Amino acid sequence: MIPSSSQFFEDESFSLRCEEDDGSTGWTLWRTSMEGKMAQCGVDWGRSAGSFCNNSLTARWDTGVYWCESREGATSNSINITVTGGPVILQSPALPVMEGDDVTLHCKSWASNLPAGFYKDGSLIRTEPAGHMTIHRVSKSDEGLYKCHSSSHGESPSSWIIVTEKPTTTAPPPVSGAPPPVSAPPQLVFTLVRHLVVICPYFISTLLMVSLYRHRPTGNKLPVSMATPLHDQAAEILDEDYNDVMEVTTEHQF
């Protein structure tokens, strides 16, 4: 529900509107007057126009509690509206304000803003020559009953200002301070793979030659010179690859 203020002069007009933000439909504005009489917009007060209810030429009996109700039975927050025949009103938010927001109060006569003192729960906060006071970054401690007083015009009715807590947000998970695992340098991995690819065939060949030698027929000797170059060549490759691995490993030491 959206009103423009919580206080109005007699013979002023104001409009109320239901905000349909929860999927409910068929909102209707209701009022409970100071006499305790409950009535919906368009019956004993105001004129309905869609989601709006326009109340023109207000009188003091329009003071009361207002709220919205949907066809499904859902209700909005209620607000208090005061209509006064006096010379001074305090323009203040009719709806709750959120923690951290700025709120401006105006002390007004029919003509203009008035130099006035602003009060909270009966205690003077301060006097403002321009007739308006801003509360910066409101908190729950600013919630209370406010009014203003002009030495030349008198005192306004009192109005409650309600402060709601700001919604909390879920904090992101803490970032771990542990450094990411260090992977092996690509050049070292490549060298090791090359080492395995080159050496494995010679190793397998050697095993096969030894196996054939052990199972050779009697009297038929295998020439030793055929097996010897395999061992020498494998040793040379092992020595060469070992040097490559050592060089790469040395380059990546910290």
C-alpha positions in Angstrom: 0.0 0.0 0.0 1.4 3.4 -1.0 0.2 6.6 0.6 2.1 9.9 0.2 2.2 10.7 3.9 0.8 9.7 7.3 -0.9 13.1 8.1 -3.2 15.3 6.1 -5.2 18.5 6.6 -9.0 18.4 6.4 -10.4 19.0 2.9 -7.2 17.6 1.4 -7.3 14.6 -0.9 -5.1 11.5 -0.9 -4.8 8.3 -2.8 -3.9 4.8 -1.6 -2.8 1.9 -3.8 -2.3 -1.8 -3.2 0.9 -3.3 -4.6 0.3 -6.7 -6.1 3.8 -8.2 -5.7 3.1 -11.7 -4.3 0.8 -13.2 -7.0 -2.4 -12.5 -5.1 -5.3 -11.0 -7.0 -8.4 -8.8 -6.4 -6.9 -6.5 -3.8 -9.3 -4.3 -1.8 -8.6 -1.4 0.4 -10.1 -1.4 3.9 -10.3 1.1 6.8 -11.0 0.9 10.5 -12.1 4.3 11.6 -11.5 5.9 15.1 -15.0 4.7 16.0 -14.0 1.1 15.2 -16.2 0.9 12.1 -14.6 -1.3 9.3 -15.5 -0.5 5.7 -13.9 -1.1 2.3 -13.1 1.6 -0.3 -16.1 2.7 -2.3 -18.7 1.8 0.4 -18.5 4.4 3.2 -15.4 6.2 2.1 -13.3 6.9 -1.1 -13.8 5.8 -4.6 -12.2 2.7 -6.1 -10.3 3.0 -9.4 -8.5 -0.3 -10.1 -5.8 -0.9 -7.5 -6.2 2.8 -6.4 -8.6 4.2 -3.8 -9.0 8.0 -4.1 -10.2 9.9 -1.0 -11.2 13.5 -1.7 -12.3 16.2 0.7 -11.1 14.4 3.8 -12.5 15.0 7.3 -11.3 14.1 10.7 -13.3 10.9 10.7 -11.1 9.6 7.9 -8.4 9.2 10.6 -7.9 5.5 11.1 -6.0 2.3 10.2 -5.8 1.3 6.5 -4.8 -2.0 4.9 -5.1 -4.1 1.7 -6.7 -7.5 1.5 -6.6 -9.9 -1.5 -9.4 -12.2 -2.8 -7.4 -15.1 -1.4 -7.4 -13.6 2.1 -3.8 -12.2 2.2 -3.3 -8.9 4.0 -0.7 -6.2 3.7 0.9 -4.2 6.5 -1.5 -1.7 8.1 -0.7 2.0 8.3 -2.1 4.8 10.4 -3.4 7.9 8.7 -4.3 11.1 10.7 -6.6 13.8 9.3 -6.4 17.0 11.4 -8.3 20.3 11.5 -5.3 21.9 13.2 -2.9 24.4 11.5 0.2 22.1 11.5 1.0 18.6 10.3 4.1 16.5 10.3 4.8 15.0 6.9 6.5 11.6 7.6 6.7 8.2 6.0 3.5 6.2 6.5 5.3 2.9 5.5 8.2 1.4 7.5 11.6 2.6 6.5 14.7 0.4 6.1 17.8 0.6 8.2 20.5 2.6 6.5 18.0 4.8 4.6 17.7 8.6 5.0 14.3 10.0 6.3 13.2 13.6 6.0 10.5 15.1 8.1 8.6 18.3 7.2 6.7 20.5 9.6 4.0 22.2 7.4 1.1 24.6 7.6 -1.3 25.2 4.8 1.0 27.8 3.3 4.5 26.4 3.6 7.1 24.7 5.8 7.5 26.2 9.3 10.5 26.9 11.5 9.9 24.3 14.1 11.3 22.0 16.7 11.2 18.3 16.1 10.4 15.8 18.9 10.8 12.1 19.4 8.9 10.3 22.2 8.3 13.7 23.8 11.9 14.9 23.8 13.2 17.7 21.6 15.7 16.5 19.0 16.6 19.9 17.5 15.1 23.0 16.0 15.2 23.6 12.3 14.6 27.1 10.8 13.8 25.7 7.4 11.1 23.5 8.9 12.5 20.1 7.8 14.9 17.6 9.4 16.7 14.7 7.9 17.7 11.6 9.8 20.7 10.0 8.1 21.1 6.3 8.0 18.3 5.4 10.3 18.6 2.5 12.7 16.2 0.7 15.1 17.0 3.3 17.7 15.4 6.0 15.5 12.0 4.2 15.7 9.4 6.1 17.7 6.7 8.7 18.0 7.5 12.0 16.2 5.9 15.4 16.1 6.8 19.0 15.4 6.0 22.3 17.1 5.9 25.8 15.7 5.9 28.7 18.1 3.8 30.7 15.8 1.3 28.0 14.6 1.2 25.3 17.2 1.8 21.6 17.4 1.2 18.7 14.9 -0.3 15.4 15.7 2.2 12.6 16.5 3.1 9.8 14.0 5.0 6.6 14.4 8.0 5.9 12.3 8.8 2.2 12.0 12.3 1.0 11.1 12.8 -2.5 9.6 16.0 -4.4 9.6 18.0 -4.6 6.4 17.9 -8.2 4.9 21.1 -10.1 5.6 23.0 -11.6 2.7 24.9 -14.9 2.7 28.6 -14.3 2.9 30.7 -16.1 0.3 32.8 -19.1 1.5 36.3 -18.1 2.8 39.1 -18.4 0.2 41.7 -20.9 1.2 45.1 -19.5 1.7 46.8 -22.7 0.6 48.6 -22.3 -2.8 47.4 -24.5 -5.7 49.4 -27.8 -6.2 52.4 -27.4 -8.4 52.3 -29.6 -11.5 55.4 -31.1 -13.0 57.0 -29.0 -15.7 55.9 -30.1 -19.2 59.5 -30.5 -20.4 60.3 -32.9 -17.6 57.2 -34.9 -18.3 58.0 -35.1 -22.0 61.6 -36.2 -21.2 60.5 -39.0 -18.9 57.9 -40.2 -21.5 60.6 -40.2 -24.2 62.9 -42.1 -21.8 60.3 -44.9 -21.3 59.4 -45.1 -25.0 63.1 -45.5 -26.0 64.3 -47.8 -23.2 61.4 -50.2 -22.9 61.9 -51.9 -26.4 65.6 -52.5 -25.6 64.7 -53.8 -22.1 62.1 -56.2 -23.6 64.6 -57.3 -26.4 67.2 -58.0 -23.8 64.8 -60.2 -21.8 63.8 -62.1 -25.0 67.5 -62.6 -25.9 68.3 -63.9 -22.4 65.3 -66.2 -22.6 66.3 -67.6 -26.0 69.9 -68.0 -24.7 68.8 -70.1 -21.7 66.6 -72.3 -23.9 69.0 -72.7 -26.8 69.6 -76.2 -28.2 72.7 -78.1 -27.0 75.8 -77.5 -29.1 74.4 -74.4 -30.8 75.9 -71.3 -29.2 74.4 -67.9 -29.6 77.1 -65.4 -30.7 77.7 -63.0 -27.8 78.3 -60.1 -30.1 74.6 -59.9 -31.0 73.5 -59.2 -27.4 76.4 -56.9 -26.4 75.5 -53.9 -28.6 72.0 -53.8 -27.1 73.3 -53.4 -23.6 75.9 -50.8 -24.7 73.2 -48.8 -26.7 70.7 -49.0 -23.9 73.3 -47.7 -21.4 74.2 -44.8 -23.7 70.5 -43.9 -24.1 69.9 -44.2 -20.4 72.9 -42.0 -19.7 71.8 -39.4 -22.2 68.2 -39.4 -20.9 69.4 -39.2 -17.3 71.4 -36.1 -18.2 68.4 -34.6 -19.9 66.2 -35.3 -16.8 68.8 -33.8 -14.5 69.1 -30.7 -16.6 65.3 -30.1 -16.7 65.0 -30.8 -13.0 67.8 -28.4 -12.2 66.1 -25.7 -14.3 62.8 -26.0 -12.4 64.2 -26.1 -8.9 63.2 -23.0 -6.7 
